[in-house]
Amino acid sequence: MKGASDVGTRLAVLDIPLLFETGADRAVHAVVVVSAPAHVQAKRVLARPGMTRERFDAILARQTPDAEKRRLADYVIETSLGLHAAETRVAEIVAEVLSPQWKPPRRTLPSEAERPH
């Protein structure tokens, strides 16, 4: 199976909720973590239809703690600063990643051509 870089895609965004927990971070060139303080995250999640504190706590128990995700990330988007600030940060990251000088900060899985058949 060919990956995005194998077919010349310049940028692909993957939304993987348990990225570090599943080891999927080893298959990408860079990791962007979207983060907010715990109280902001709880307020947002608990406002969702059908969400309870118990369900939210169970979700958090399966996830890498936010501070650890931030430490492991190559880029962080802080969402508690508002939508405009988050959009600005996304634009900065995209511009950096698409610049000719950018070098992936991570060692990734081998390309299709490099994989044993």
Secondary structure, DSSP 8 states (H G I E B T S, - for coil): ---TGGGT-S------TTHHHHTGGGGSS--EEEE--HHHHHHHHHTSTT--HHHHHHHHHHS--HHHHHHH-SEEEEGGG-HHHHHHHHHHHHHHHHSTT---SS-----GGGS--
